[in-house]
Amino acid sequence: MATKKYPTAAIETEHGTIELELWNDVAPNHVANFQKLAKQGFYLGTGFHRIIPGFMIQGGCPKGDGTGGPEWKLLAEFNDRPHEKGVLSMARSVHEDSAGSQFFVCLDRAPHLDGKYTAFGKVTKGIEAVDAIAALECVNDRPVGGIPKMLKVTAAN
């Protein structure tokens, strides 16, 4: 049986490049949204503003503080993909249909997120860059030395 070929994306950071596969079979609207934002340059200069060791790194906020996003919100596409190390998922508020641009990468298995957050991809290469960001010194989940920036975000169909 052939392995499914997923669309890909790459996030170039100060700590290395993170390559991703995007799961358009379980979260087509979230994948299309991420691709659109990447192609528009929305993520350029944003960074990973929230880091919780052993849990996740979160980025994609244009304000850099977790309060920003695009003008629209996505309807949830909860699915059966487990939140495990390297999984890409959409951040949201307490409202299920509130995702916009912010996403996170899991640092470990997080079963409490399964079916409650939209998993829409996974790191295929560059997990060491994720780990380097996760290892930064933080106070109250915020990087002390400044937010590690996304230098370039690209997405292919």
N, C-alpha and C positions, 0 to 999 in steps of 0.2 A: 504494500500500500504506500502510495506516495505521500510525502510530508507536504502539508499545506504551505503554499508560498504566501507570506503576508507582506503587506507594504512595510517599508522601513523608514526609520528616522534616525537622526544623529543630533546629539547635543554636545557641542564643543564647549568645554569649561576650562577654567584656569588649572584644573587638576587632571585633565585628560578628556578624551572623547567617550561618550556613552552612546553605544549603538543599540537601537531598539527594533523589535518587530511590533507591529500594530495589529491588534486583533479585530479586524473589520467584520469577522463572522459573528462575534458576540456583542460588539459595541460599535456598530457602523457610524452612528452619529457622533460619538466621542472621537473616533478615529478621524472622521472628516473634519471635525472642529479643530483638532490638534494640527492636522495637515494644513488647514486654511490659515490658522494663526501663525504657524511656522513660515509658510510661504509669504505671508503679509509682513513678516519681520516683527510681529507683535512681541515675541520673546526676546528679541535682541536687547541686551543690556539688563534684562531681568536676572534674577539669581535664585539661589536656594536660601530663602529667608528663614526657614524653620527646620531645625535639625534636632531629632530626638534619637539619641544613640540606642541601638538595638531595636528600633521601631521603623523610622522612615526619615527621608529628607524631602522637603516640600519646596516647590518653586513655581514660577510662572505668574507672580503677582507684579503688575506694572508699578504699583506703589511701593513694593518691597517690604510691606508689613503684614500681608495676608488679607488686606481689605479690598484689594482691587481686582478688576477683571473686565471683560468686554461688556457691551451693553445688553447682551442676551444671556439667557440661562438655558441649560440643556435638561431635557427630561432624562431621568435616571435610566440606565441600561444595566441594571444589576444582572449578574450572570453567575455561572457555577465555577468560574476560574478562581482557584485559591489565591489568597494574598500571601505570597511567600517571597523569599529573597529575590530581588530583581524585578518584581512585578510593578508595572506602571498603572496607577489608578488616579481617578479624578478626586480632588479635594472638593468639599462642599460645606455648606453651613448645616445646621440641624434639619433644614428642609431638604428632602430627597432630590427635588428637582432644582437645585441651586448651583450646579457646577457651571463654570465658565471657562477659565483659562488655567487655573491653578491645578497642579498635579503633584503626586508624590511617588517616590520609589521606595518600596519596602526593603528594609534591611534584614528582615527575618520573617518567619511565619507569623501571620497576624489573623488568626481565624475569626476573631471578633469583627473583622471588616467584611468577611465573606457574605455576599448577598445584600450588603448594606452600602457598599461603595462600588462604583463602576470600574472594574479592572479592564484596561483596554490595551495592554501590551506588556512586553517584558524585555529586559536588558539581554542582548545576545552577545555583546562584547563591551568591555570597559567597566566591568563591575568594580575594578580597582579604583576607578575615578569616583564612583559612588561611595566606596568605603573611605576614600581620602576626604571627601566632603563630610561624611558622617563622623570622622575622627577630629574635626575642627573643634577648638575650644568654644563652648557656648555658655551663656548665662540666660536662664529662662527660655531655652530652646532657640535663642538667637546667636548667630556667630559673633564672637567678640571682635575679631579683626576685620569685620566687614563681611558683607554678603558675597559668597562665591558666585561670580557672574557666569551667565551663559553668553559665550562669545559669538556663537552662531548656532542656530537650530534649523535643520533642514529636514524635509519630509518628501519621500517619493511615493508615487501611487503604486 
